[in-house]
Amino acid sequence: MAGVALAACTDGGAPNGSPPSAVSTMVTAGAELDGLLAITEPGRWRSTGDDRFEVWICHVTQDATAAIYGALPLRLALTPEQVTSVVAEHVTPYFETLSHGRYRPVFVAGGEATLAVDDEPQACIDEAIAGAAGDTRAVLVVADAEHGADQQGGFGSGGGSCTSAPPCAVADSRRFAYVGASDFHPDWGAAPPMDLVQHEIGHTIGWEHSALGPAGEYLSALDVMSNSAAPRQLEAERRDASGTLAVNLFTAGWLAATDVWVAPAGGGSVQLAPSLDDAGTRLAVLPCCSGSLVTVELLAAEGLNAHLPSSGIAVHVVAVGDATVQRIDPLFGEPPFTSLLQPGDVLATSGWVITVGDDFSITVTPDQPT
Ligand SMILES: [Zn+2]
């Protein structure tokens, strides 16, 4: 499968389905966006309508040797029904909100799998996929053991190609999300943190990480696909992840190409609406270097982004290659990248000068070397 090798989280492969030629007649906002649309539209079936996940429990033997479990002794008495209830209450509404009703992961109780003493978690994932019903599109596998403190919390995959027209069953696509037991510990009571599951479900619909550090750290508080725990690190009562970046809303099919503004070569101005709204121009794209786009969006400090200290403009570079989004990185600021551009600010980057006006309008002009 195509995709970027990542230290801390296994990513899914390229989207699948009909070939890029099938979307060549769609109206798009510019050639730069056409390329991104062509490689992501075939996978949008994953992020459209009801998406049935079976929830499986992975029993980890007490003497399991896989490093991910860190020889920790705790085993939780989890059942598929109990975990299904928790994720249905907290994860389904998150995606309904983020997609404005366009996407709804539907969780149903699946079965239970048991790892042999020296198995890796993939063995449970494989068993869940093999045992899932024919109308199940993906599996969510939750281990009954915690992960070691120095280990990743989980991983997920958008799967491979359907062998016939999508949507297809999980046995065909092999879409999965997997997490350890920590977030389902009874000590969390009625308010467990669900940001990690939300992050892994993001992988199952084809999203890649943003702001990934050199050692695989998730550096940004602006995106569920970076540091998903950032909201509760900034506000202790938070349990959901933040929203996601406008480019992900676009690739998922939740933000129409007609709501994307592509900067003319000579520059221009646009009034941006908050990226998590359901109407208005919510993404500005600036042609950049070969294979990359610069994205400009207004993040409003409300709703899923209420953890931000203030609203402001975020600017990222999106590297596209090998028929997938390769990297998404912020173009200014320091981790956690919550100091966003304010009215009056000017940013010169990637061949453009971006000036923020009143009410977060932006003006972009080509950066002329002197
Ligand atoms: Zn990840």
Residues whose N, C-alpha, C, O or C-beta is under 5 A from the ligand:
A	BS01	ZN	C9
